[in-house]
Amino acid sequence: MIENKNDATPKMKTLSESVNEAIGKGYTENFQVGTKGLKTGDEQITYAPLDIAISSFYRFEGYSDPQDNAILYLIKTNDGRKGTLVDAYGAQADAKISKFIKDVEDIQKKKNGV
């Protein structure tokens, strides 16, 4: 059987593949959002929304379960740290993370004159 390359649907990356790719690009910190802001994985440093920038983000949709929807943020801090933050999106999103990301986006829009 001859395969026609035009018929193949491109394979979407999984969340874990994307996290591994980000780590390979230097996004090694595993960020979390706490009550006081974005924390490093070891909880030694906390960042306010003003202290970070979202470099990129990727959304993932579950094939059969809407609860499998996730979003991966690639984040840079003002002191040079780079890392990832993962959240669900839609109805399953973490309210703390959603608010923090919205605050960051609002600050970035103001910086860019939007």
RAQUIUR-V228591 format. One record per helix or strand of 2 or more residues. SS is the DSSP state (a for helix, b for strand). FROM is the first residue (numbers start at 1). LEN is the number of residues. If there is no record, write none. Layout:
BEGIN
ss,from,len
SS,FROM,LEN
SS,FROM,LEN
END
This chain:
BEGIN
ss,from,len
a,5,3
a,15,10
b,29,2
b,32,3
b,37,3
b,46,2
a,49,3
b,52,9
a,66,3
b,70,8
b,82,7
a,90,3
a,95,17
END
